[in-house]
Amino acid sequence: MARTQGSHSDITGPRVREAALSLFARHGYAAVSMRQIAGAVGVQAGALYNYTPDKQTLLYELMKAHMDELLAARAAEPQQDDPMAALEAFTRFHIRFHARRPEAVFISYMELRNLSPENFAVIEDLRKTYETQLQDILQCGVAEGSFAVRDARITSMALIAMLTGVNTWFREKGRLSLPEVEEIYCDMVRKSVAA
């Protein structure tokens, strides 16, 4: 089938990913068909295969792009030597980064079960890379005597889950600004690891 008039790979490819992201977040990966994605983009269903081999690859690429962006943004942040300053910087970064990407965050956490074993392994490794950054901060704080943490791995996963939860309720026009929310969460995080 011929390409829909006005369809260009540099425009349609990103539109396919945006539509899939939105539909997966709204309805769940399993409930969304390639035909629905094509309809949202305005192309024939068969044309999607010019941009992705299948729905599984599309899900994997969305998750991997999110994790790659997360790790790159985190690497660009100034690094702190003091464990408490590093913990606060991580907390603020995590909230800020994720607040701007609610759909990608939702998919990254809720659709892991739908990845093939090979794709899951890649995403899990990227997640562990990120989680280990917080774990290292906690272990450094314990070594210096400024943190009292029984298990740095479990604590890092618990803190990340708490911070990611901001996405479920925060609204730009809500009672608190994002910096105010960051401050409250920094206070909770500090108290949760205090020696």
N, C-alpha and C positions, 0 to 999 in steps of 0.2 A: 504494500500500500504506500502510496506517495506521502511524503511529509506534508502536514497541514500548512497551507499557505501562511507565510509570515513566521513560521517556526524556525528558530536558529539554535544550534547546539549550545552556544555560549549564553543564550537567554533561557532556553527551554530546560536545559540540564539543571540549573539552579532552581527553576520553578518546580520541577519534578521533586527535588529534595524538599523544598519548602512545603509543597502540598502533602507529601508523605509525612513529614514531621507533624504538621497540623492534624492530619487525619489520624495518624497513629496515636497522638496525644489525646485526641477527642474520643475516639472510638475503640482504641486498642489495636495492636498489630493484627491479631487473628481475625478481627471483624472487618478489616479493610482489604478490598480487592484492588488489583492492578487497574481494573476498569474504573473504579472510583477515583483513583489517583489520576488516571488519564483524563477523566471528566473534569476534575478540579483544575487541571492544567489547560484543558481545552485542546487536547490532541486525541487521536485514535489510540485505543488500548495497545495495539501492536507497535505503535511508534515509541512507547516507553522503553522497549527493548533496544532502542538506539542509545539509551542513556544508562541502563542498568540491565544486567542479565536476568535478574529475578527479584522478588520482594525481599527475600532473605539478605541478599547483597545490599539492597537499599537500606534495610534496617541496620545492618552492620556498618555501612559507610556513614550513616547518620551518627551512630554511637561513637565510631572511631574519630570522626571529625570533631565531635564534642570533646572527647578526651584529649585529642591532640591540641585543640585550642586551649583547653584548661591547663595542660602542662606547659605549653608555650607561654601563656599569660603568667603563670606562677613563676616560671624561670626568669621572666622579665622584671619581676618584683625585686626591690632592694632587699638584700638578706640582712638579718639582724643577728648579732652575736649573742646578745643577752636572751636567755630562754623565754622570759616573760614577754619581752618585746617581740620576739619571734612568734610566740603563741598569739599575741594580740594581732600581729600583722597577718598571720594565717587566717585567723577568725574573720577579720575585716575583708580580706581578699575573698574568702570562700563565699561570704554572704553577698558581697558586691557582684562577683562574677556570676553566681547562680541566679540572683534576683532578676537579671536581664534576660535569662534564658529558660523560662518556666517549662516550655514544651520539651526542649532538649533534655532538661533535668528529669522531667517526668518519665520520658522514654528511657533514659539511661538507667533509671532505677527499676521501673516497672516492667520493662520488656526484656530484661536479661534472659529470662526463662525461654524466650522465643528464639534465641540465637542458636545456631548449630554449635556442636561441641568445639569445633575449630575456631569459629568466630568468638565464642564465649571465652576461650582461653586467651585470645589476644586482648579483648576488652578487660578481662580480669587482671591481666598483667599491667595494663595501663592504670587501672584503678589502684592496684597495689603500689605502683610507683608514686601516685599521689598520696595515698594513705600513709606510706612510709615517711614522707616528708614531715607529717604531723607527728608520727611515732618517734622520729629522730629528735624533734623538738622536745617532746615529753621526756625521752630518755636522757637528753642533755640536762634538762631541768632537774630530774631526779638525781643525776650524778653530781650536780652542783648543790643539791640540798634545798632548792627552792620549790620543787614540786613533790608532792606525796602521791604517787600513782602506783597502784598495786600491779597493774598489767598494762603496759604502754600500748600494746596492740589493741586490746579490747577498748581501752579508753579512747584511743584515736578513732576507732570506728563509731563509738558512741557519740563523741563530739561531732564528727562529720554528719552523722544522722541528725543530731539536734540542729546543727547549722543549716543543713539542707532543708529542714522543715520550715524555715522562714518562707520558702517559695510557696508553700501551700496556703498561707494566710496573708502575707504582706501585699498591700495595695499602695500604689504611688499616692493616691489621694486619701489615704487612710489617716488615722489619728497621729501616727508617728512617721517621721521621715526615715529614710534608710540609714543615714548616719546615727540617728537616735536609736534605731533598732540595733545597729552594730555596737553601740556603746553598752546597751543593756546585755547583749549577748557576750561581749567581752568581759563584763562583770561576772556573768554566770560561769563562763569558762574559767576565769581566774580563780573563782571560789571553788570550782570543782576539782582543781588540781593543787590547791594551796597546801603547803607543808604545815 
